[in-house]
Amino acid sequence: MELTQSYTEKNGTDAVRALRIRKLGKGLPFMINDPELPSNQCYLEYPDGKIILVTLVQHARDFKRLRVLSDNEIHQIRVKYNLPVFHA
């Protein structure tokens, strides 16, 4: 059972990494959910390397930009989630 679960988790992780590359490659932002953030907040990573903290605006079904992360914060997020810098 543990082997199957590990295999499934790896497949899921690989699928998310592939989705990230596809989205960024098309010039679209990639959503990074962090369990340490409130449930209505997430990060949006952009192809230029910028990462923005956003909150979901329920009635508009859109995001409101809270702030752009500093270079140090971006580095910490990349390390935390093992996200290499995107290169088009």
Stockholm file with secondary structure:
# STOCKHOLM 1.0

chainA/1-88         MELTQSYTEKNGTDAVRALRIRKLGKGLPFMINDPELPSNQCYLEYPDGKIILVTLVQHARDFKRLRVLSDNEIHQIRVKYNLPVFHA
#=GR chainA/1-88 SS CHHHHHHHHHHHHHHHHHHHHHHHHTTCCEEECCTTSCTTEEEEECTTSCEEEEEEEGGGTEEEEEEECCHHHHHHHHHHTTCCCCCC
#=GC SS_cons        CHHHHHHHHHHHHHHHHHHHHHHHHTTCCEEECCTTSCTTEEEEECTTSCEEEEEEEGGGTEEEEEEECCHHHHHHHHHHTTCCCCCC
//
